[in-house]
């Protein structure tokens, strides 16, 4: 209904919206800059915010800006703990993680 009223060609809040078409709000630009800084430092970060504040959107924008050969993975908190322990040399069980639900989604950036 509102699409026709405002002469929109696409749904403005659709998750399939191309990241190049996102509105560059001050919040989106700041979050993108902070995540890009984390990538440059090869550091770990956490994106938090209220429901609907754009956490997934900023992660989609950053992921789309990466080279296609950079692997992206998702997991839950326990997977992250196990990865950290494994990198530190602690014996851990390494097995494929089950598919995460949308409430536990995160991005892991690795350079190969």
N, C-alpha and C positions, 0 to 999 in steps of 0.2 A: 504494500500500500504506500509506504513512504518513499519507496524507490521511484515510483511513477510521479508522485507529488513533487519531488525534488529533482526529477529528471536524471536519476543516477543510472549508470550503466552496469553497476555491480553492487553487491551487498557490501556496505562499508566495514562490517565487522566479521567478514568471512575469513576463516583461517587459511583459505587457499589464495587470498589476495597476494599478489606479487609483492615482495619486500621493497622493490623500487617504487611502488605506489603508496607506501605508508606515509602518513602525515608525520613530518619531522618535528615533533613537539620538543620543547626544551628537555622534558623528562626522558624522552626516547634518545635524544642526542647525548645527554649526560650518561645514561646507562650504557649506551653503546661505547662511549669514550672510556668508561671505566672497565668494561669487559675487554675492549681492545688493549688497554694497558695491562690487564692481567695476562692476556695472550702474549704480549711482548715480553713480559717478565717470566713467562711460563709458570705462572703462579696458580693457586687455587682460589676460587671465589665462590660466593653464594649470592644468589639473587632472591630477595624476599620482597613481599609487598602484599597489599590487599588483593582480594579476588577481583579480577578485571582491570588491574592496574597496568598490565602490559608486560608481565614477566616472560610469558611465552613469546610474545611479539618481538621483544628485544633479542631473545635467544635465536629466534628464526632469522632476524636481520643479521646478526653476527654470523650465524652458520652459513647463510647465503653468501656472505662476503669472503668466506674462506676458499682456498683452492679446492677444486673437486677431489683431489687425491687425499685430502686430510680426512681421516676417518672420524666419524661422529658416533658416539655410543650413548646409550641411556642405561640407567640402572637405579637401584635404590640405595638407601643409606648404608646398608650392610655391605653391598657391593663396593661402595667407596671405601669403607673401613678395611675390607679385605685387600683391596688394591693398594692402599697405603701400607698395610702390614707386609704385603708381598714385596713392594718396592723397598721396604726397610730390611728385608731379609728374614722376616719372621715366617715360620712354616704356616701356611694357610691352605685350606681346601680351595682349589681352583676348578670351577666348573661353570658352564654357561648359566648365566642368570635367567630366571624366568622373565617373560615379557612384563615390563612394569605397567602399572595402571597409570592413568593420567595424573594422579595425585603425587606420584613419586618420580616424575620425570626430571631429568637433569641432563646437562651436556658435559661431555668430557672431551677436551681437546688434546690431541697428541701430535707431535711431529714425528715422522718416520725417517 
